[in-house]
Structure formats: structure tokens, C-alpha cells
Amino acid sequence: MKKVEVTEAIINAKKEKGLSWEAIADAAGKSVVWTTSACLGMNSFPEDTAQAVLKILDLPADLVPDMMACPHKAWDKAIPQDPLVYRIYEVIGVYGDTLKEVIHEKFGDGIMSAIDFHMDVQKEENPKGDRVVITMNGKFLKYSVW
């Protein structure tokens, strides 16, 4: 089975069981952001985590090797049409150069790792309308000079 087919099976089983990503992540013992990303095919699962996800979803164990396979982390170069995903692109479009300047000023010439990285999404209740709080936390990697 291809990774995309495993993703479809996971999404279908999640819907059929009425489970949240949070419940699946709790069963896997991982964060909701990482688990969701792995279930959507953008990260590879460790074997024990794959087994835990399959167990809660009642999916066959023979999917483990496909879940453990290294993903091809690429996406269409077109601007996304989903409003939420588009807004995140918009934030990076508007503030990306600003973040780059501030990071370089504070850390020097380098990048934030997307490998030694974690992210969290929280809901902040607010009388003017609930707010989305996205925290990205990545190790700073200095560019080498040689």
C-alpha cells in the first residue's frame, strides 16, 4: 500500500470511529501536531507509535512498514485554496522577511531546524473572539563557514 493510501485509511477510520486527532495522539503517546502530521503522511512513524495508532483505529498491522517509510516532503507550488492554510501562507508572506531579519539579528546567519523542532496549537479564549496560538520551537542551526 502507498503512503497516500495509508493516509486515506487512517482518515476514514478516524471518521468512522468519531475520534479526534487529540485522542489518537494520546493513544500514540505523542503530541497532537506531530501525530496528525504523521497520520497525514508528512512524517515517518516509529514502529511502536504506528502500532498504537493502528490499534486505536482498528486497522491492520501490515500497514506498519508503510507508516514507517520516509515521506516525500513536497507540496504543490500553487497557493493553497483552503482558507486556513492560505492564511498561514499569508502570515509567512507578510512576516517571513521580518522573522528572518529578527532571527538573524538575535542568532546570526542560520536557520530554524524543521527536524529538531516541535509545534503546538492552543485555543485562547477571548471575549472578542477565541484566538489561535501557534508555537513553533526549532533548534537554531548556524551556517558553516569553510
Phi, psi and chi 1 to 4 in degrees:
 res  aa     phi    psi   chi1   chi2   chi3   chi4
   1 MET       -  141.7 -173.9  176.8  -81.1      -
   2 LYS   -83.2  157.5  -65.7 -178.6 -177.5  176.7
   3 LYS   -55.1  -39.2 -152.8  164.1 -161.8   49.5
   4 VAL   -64.4  -35.5   68.2      -      -      -
   5 GLU   -71.1  -35.7  -65.9  168.5  -35.2      -
   6 VAL   -64.6  -43.0  173.2      -      -      -
   7 THR   -58.6  -45.6  -64.4      -      -      -
   8 GLU   -61.0  -42.0  -71.4  175.3   15.6      -
   9 ALA   -63.3  -41.5      -      -      -      -
  10 ILE   -64.0  -47.5  -71.2  170.2      -      -
  11 ILE   -62.0  -43.3  -69.5  169.0      -      -
  12 ASN   -63.5  -44.0  -71.1  -23.6      -      -
  13 ALA   -65.6  -39.2      -      -      -      -
  14 LYS   -58.7  -46.5  175.6 -170.7  174.3  -69.8
  15 LYS   -64.6  -46.6  -73.8  179.1 -173.6  175.1
  16 GLU   -59.5  -38.0  -72.9  172.8   17.7      -
  17 LYS   -87.1   -9.3  -66.0 -167.0  154.8  -64.8
  18 GLY    66.7   32.5      -      -      -      -
  19 LEU   -90.5  152.4  -67.3  170.9      -      -
  20 SER   -94.6  162.5   66.1      -      -      -
  21 TRP   -62.3  -35.2  -70.5  117.7      -      -
  22 GLU   -60.7  -43.1 -170.4   79.2   45.3      -
  23 ALA   -64.8  -40.1      -      -      -      -
  24 ILE   -66.4  -43.1  -64.7  167.9      -      -
  25 ALA   -62.9  -41.8      -      -      -      -
  26 ASP   -60.8  -42.3  -72.5  -12.8      -      -
  27 ALA   -65.7  -32.6      -      -      -      -
  28 ALA   -82.9  -16.0      -      -      -      -
  29 GLY    73.3   27.0      -      -      -      -
  30 LYS  -127.5  172.7  -58.9  -69.1 -177.0 -159.9
  31 SER   -70.3  154.5   78.8      -      -      -
  32 VAL   -65.6  -37.8   67.5      -      -      -
  33 VAL   -66.8  -48.4  172.5      -      -      -
  34 TRP   -64.0  -45.7 -175.7   88.6      -      -
  35 THR   -61.5  -44.3  -57.8      -      -      -
  36 THR   -62.1  -44.1  -55.4      -      -      -
  37 SER   -59.6  -44.3  175.9      -      -      -
  38 ALA   -66.1  -40.8      -      -      -      -
  39 CYS   -64.0  -29.7  -74.1      -      -      -
  40 LEU   -86.4    4.7  -64.3  177.6      -      -
  41 GLY    90.0    9.6      -      -      -      -
  42 MET   -98.5   -1.8  -67.4  -55.7  -74.9      -
  43 ASN  -140.3  155.0  -80.3  -62.9      -      -
  44 SER   -94.4  142.5   57.5      -      -      -
  45 PHE   -86.4  141.4  -81.2   92.7      -      -
  46 PRO   -67.3  154.4  -14.9   25.5      -      -
  47 GLU   -57.1  -46.7 -174.7  173.9   -0.2      -
  48 ASP   -65.6  -34.4   60.9  -25.9      -      -
  49 THR   -70.3  -41.0  -52.1      -      -      -
  50 ALA   -59.6  -45.1      -      -      -      -
  51 GLN   -61.7  -40.3  -69.7  170.5   -8.6      -
  52 ALA   -65.2  -40.5      -      -      -      -
  53 VAL   -66.0  -45.0  168.5      -      -      -
  54 LEU   -62.9  -37.1  -66.2  175.2      -      -
  55 LYS   -63.6  -49.2 -177.2  176.3  179.6 -179.8
  56 ILE   -66.3  -27.4 -167.5  171.2      -      -
  57 LEU   -93.7   -2.0  -65.3  172.1      -      -
  58 ASP    54.3   45.4  -69.9  -33.9      -      -
  59 LEU  -105.8  155.2  -70.5  171.0      -      -
  60 PRO   -67.9  144.2   19.8  -27.0      -      -
  61 ALA   -64.4  -19.8      -      -      -      -
  62 ASP   -70.4   -2.8   64.9  -10.2      -      -
  63 LEU   -82.8  -12.9  -61.4 -178.0      -      -
  64 VAL   -54.0  -48.9  168.3      -      -      -
  65 PRO   -59.2  -37.6  -24.1   34.0      -      -
  66 ASP   -69.0  -35.1  -64.6  -56.2      -      -
  67 MET   -70.4  -27.8  -66.5  169.6   73.0      -
  68 MET   -84.6  -13.3  -67.1  174.9   62.3      -
  69 ALA   -64.7  143.9      -      -      -      -
  70 CYS   -67.9  130.0  -65.2      -      -      -
  71 PRO   -80.3  159.2   29.9  -34.6      -      -
  72 HIS   -93.2  106.2 -177.0   73.4      -      -
  73 LYS   -89.3   79.2  -64.7 -175.9 -179.3 -169.7
  74 ALA  -137.8  158.9      -      -      -      -
  75 TRP  -145.3  163.1   54.5   89.4      -      -
  76 ASP   -60.2  139.5 -171.5  -16.4      -      -
  77 LYS   -78.3   -8.5  -56.7  -67.0 -173.6 -129.5
  78 ALA   -71.0  153.5      -      -      -      -
  79 ILE   -66.7  130.4  -65.1  172.0      -      -
  80 PRO   -65.2  149.3   17.1  -22.7      -      -
  81 GLN   -95.9  -21.0  -60.1  -58.7  -54.3      -
  82 ASP   -64.3  126.4  178.0   83.0      -      -
  83 PRO   -56.8  -40.7  -23.3   32.3      -      -
  84 LEU   -67.7  -47.1 -172.4  129.2      -      -
  85 VAL   -64.3  -40.1  176.3      -      -      -
  86 TYR   -59.2  -42.3  170.9   79.7      -      -
  87 ARG   -64.3  -35.1  -70.5  -65.4  179.0 -119.8
  88 ILE   -67.2  -40.5  -67.0  172.2      -      -
  89 TYR   -60.8  -40.8  -90.8   68.4      -      -
  90 GLU   -62.7  -43.0 -179.0 -179.1   32.5      -
  91 VAL   -59.2  -46.1  167.4      -      -      -
  92 ILE   -67.0  -37.7  -62.7  -57.2      -      -
  93 GLY   -61.5  -42.3      -      -      -      -
  94 VAL   -78.7  -42.0  171.8      -      -      -
  95 TYR  -108.6   -2.0  -65.9  103.1      -      -
  96 GLY   -57.8  -49.9      -      -      -      -
  97 ASP   -65.2  -35.4  -71.7  -20.1      -      -
  98 THR   -63.9  -46.6  -59.9      -      -      -
  99 LEU   -59.6  -43.3  -70.7  168.1      -      -
 100 LYS   -58.7  -47.0  178.7  178.4  171.2   51.6
 101 GLU   -62.8  -45.5  -72.8  -66.6  -39.2      -
 102 VAL   -66.9  -43.2  172.2      -      -      -
 103 ILE   -61.8  -44.7  -71.0  168.1      -      -
 104 HIS   -65.1  -37.8  -75.6 -133.1      -      -
 105 GLU   -65.7  -38.6 -168.3  171.2  -84.2      -
 106 LYS   -82.5  -34.0  -70.9 -178.8 -177.7 -112.6
 107 PHE  -114.2  -25.1  -66.0   89.7      -      -
 108 GLY   105.7 -168.4      -      -      -      -
 109 ASP   -80.8  113.5 -169.0   14.9      -      -
 110 GLY   177.4 -164.1      -      -      -      -
 111 ILE  -136.5  164.0   61.9  171.4      -      -
 112 MET   -89.8  128.7  179.0  179.0   71.6      -
 113 SER   -66.9  140.4  175.1      -      -      -
 114 ALA  -103.6    4.7      -      -      -      -
 115 ILE  -101.1  -54.2  -63.7  169.1      -      -
 116 ASP   -89.4   79.8 -171.8  -13.7      -      -
 117 PHE  -152.0  146.7  174.9   88.4      -      -
 118 HIS  -146.0  158.9   65.1  -91.3      -      -
 119 MET  -139.7  150.4 -177.4  169.3   26.9      -
 120 ASP  -138.1  147.3 -170.5   38.5      -      -
 121 VAL  -124.2  125.7  178.0      -      -      -
 122 GLN  -126.4  157.5  -65.8  -66.7  -40.8      -
 123 LYS  -105.0  125.4  178.0 -179.1  178.7  179.5
 124 GLU  -110.9  114.0 -179.7 -178.2  -67.3      -
 125 GLU   -71.4  137.3  -66.5 -175.3    9.2      -
 126 ASN  -147.4  134.3 -173.3  -60.0      -      -
 127 PRO   -59.9  -24.5   -3.4    4.3      -      -
 128 LYS   -87.4   -0.8  -66.0 -179.3 -179.1  177.6
 129 GLY   130.7  133.5      -      -      -      -
 130 ASP   -56.9  149.1  -68.4  -15.9      -      -
 131 ARG  -117.7  148.2  -56.3 -172.5   62.8   82.0
 132 VAL   -96.5  126.3  177.0      -      -      -
 133 VAL  -115.6  113.0  178.8      -      -      -
 134 ILE  -109.3  122.1  -59.9  171.4      -      -
 135 THR  -112.6  123.2  -56.4      -      -      -
 136 MET  -112.3  130.6  -65.1 -171.7  -71.6      -
 137 ASN  -133.9  104.9 -175.0  -34.6      -      -
 138 GLY  -128.5  147.0      -      -      -      -
 139 LYS   -65.4  139.2  179.2 -179.5  178.7 -179.3
 140 PHE   -80.7  130.7 -179.3   74.3      -      -
 141 LEU  -117.3  112.7  -57.0  171.9      -      -
 142 LYS   -77.0  138.4 -170.7  165.3 -173.3   64.5
 143 TYR   -67.0  138.4  -76.5  114.8      -      -
 144 SER   -79.8  149.4  -62.7      -      -      -
 145 VAL  -116.7  129.2  178.0      -      -      -
 146 TRP  -142.8      -   66.1   95.6      -      -
